Amino acid sequence: MPAKYRSLALSLVMVAAIPVVTYAQDAASGPVQTLDDGLLAIMKGGKAMGFAGRAARIGPVVDRVFDLPLMTRLAVGPAWTGMTPGDKTALVAAFRRLTIAQYAGNFDGWSGETFSIDAKVEARGEDRLVRTTLKSPKGSPTQLAYRLRQGAGGWRVIDVFYQNSISQLATRRSDFGRSVATGGAKGLIAHLDQLSEKAAR
């Protein structure tokens, strides 16, 4: 499996078993399809598009698909409640930059890869879990699952599971917690910006 896809997770975190209900059709699949289409577009743009071009292309997709404020709050954890409104706004912006940079940096070429979305959508309480598979002619399939929550703007992704078991939210909460503990909100913002710069190289 290409190493660049493994960067979707920072460490192994197993998802606790949750009773599920399966639906044949669900509107929650729409945002995942939008993301898959956007990723294919920047993959096909590849080196010719450049990092900046890929970031500009995937940025609006990230804004439409992800609930970035909620994801940031959940990743920061309890420390979020003690932060100033200005720090919260800056953290959401830094989290957005990181999300875009990692997609633009990781999905930088196309060699016949395709995405396929499972038609069956699982209910996790009020949330939905949409599974998709990234197939590559040169490697094993990569299984991804997206947890979505419905809000005023419709269904939005709030977590991504790599190989259906590794929670991006959980791994980020562990990583972010160390930066907050040592440097507060500003320390975490600096950490996120460093990760964004690394993804752009």
Order of alpha helices (4+ residues) and beta strands (2+ residues): alpha-beta-alpha-alpha-alpha-beta-beta-beta-beta-beta-beta-alpha
